[in-house]
């Protein structure tokens, strides 16, 4: 399955979906503690960016196309920051500068799969894990 085919399929509202090596992967929605942490960390990052005068944008649970095997992968981290302008119809980030994953004990394998699956440009991006 390609990234575009995946986006058409994944637009259904139930659950969270990712494309992993061309195979759609559905997961349950985040738990309440996970969601609260996601919201709080997203707010902290956004507030920091605003206070520093940055033009970058914080996005909760965006689709992110990794650098390697981009045609067959789209991951959905908890939080991402992009400094690249995007249009109203944009459906995925190509160049995030920061990705944050909340490390849920019950979804440890899936979270680390995401960490390994999003290959970012090491000179321009960072990946951070936050323990729940």
C-alpha positions, -999 to +999 in steps of 0.1 A: +000+000+000+013+034-009+013+065+014-016+081-006-037+049-006-031+046+032-043+082+038-075+075+019-080+043+039-070+058+073-095+087+071-121+065+090-125+079+125-120+047+146-085+043+162-051+055+152-035+041+121+000+039+106+016+025+075+045+002+084+065-012+054+034-010+032+011-028+057-017-008+075-015-010+112-044+000+135-040+007+172-065+016+199-069+053+208-046+066+235-056+062+272-066+092+292-032+096+310-014+093+276-038+119+261-033+143+290+005+140+287+003+145+250-017+176+254+005+190+281+038+184+263+024+197+231+013+229+249+047+233+266+065+229+232+041+253+215+045+279+243+083+276+242+083+281+204+060+312+207+081+327+235+113+323+215+097+340+184+099+308+163+077+303+132+076+266+138+043+247+145+035+220+170+012+193+157-005+165+178-005+130+162+005+140+127+013+117+099+051+117+094+067+103+063+102+089+072+132+095+050+139+059+043+112+037+025+090+068+024+067+054-003+056+026+021+057+041+055+038+068+074+042+069+112+020+088+137+041+100+166+024+117+196+038+152+189+059+167+161+073+201+153+077+214+118+093+247+106+082+241+070+050+259+059+022+236+049-011+241+031-047+235+041-047+201+023-014+188+037-018+153+051+016+145+064+049+160+075+080+154+054+105+173+074+097+175+112+124+190+133+113+174+165+093+142+173+081+133+208+068+099+217+051+092+251+064+058+262+033+039+274+041+007+293+013-012+276+024-001+241+062-003+245+068-025+214+047-003+191+063+029+205+098+016+199+088+005+164+078+041+157+111+054+171+131+030+148+107+036+119+110+074+116+144+080+101+150+117+104+178+139+091+202+138+121+215+172+114+181+188+115+158+168+137+155+153+172+135+124+186+126+124+223+108+098+244+089+108+275+081+081+301+044+078+312 
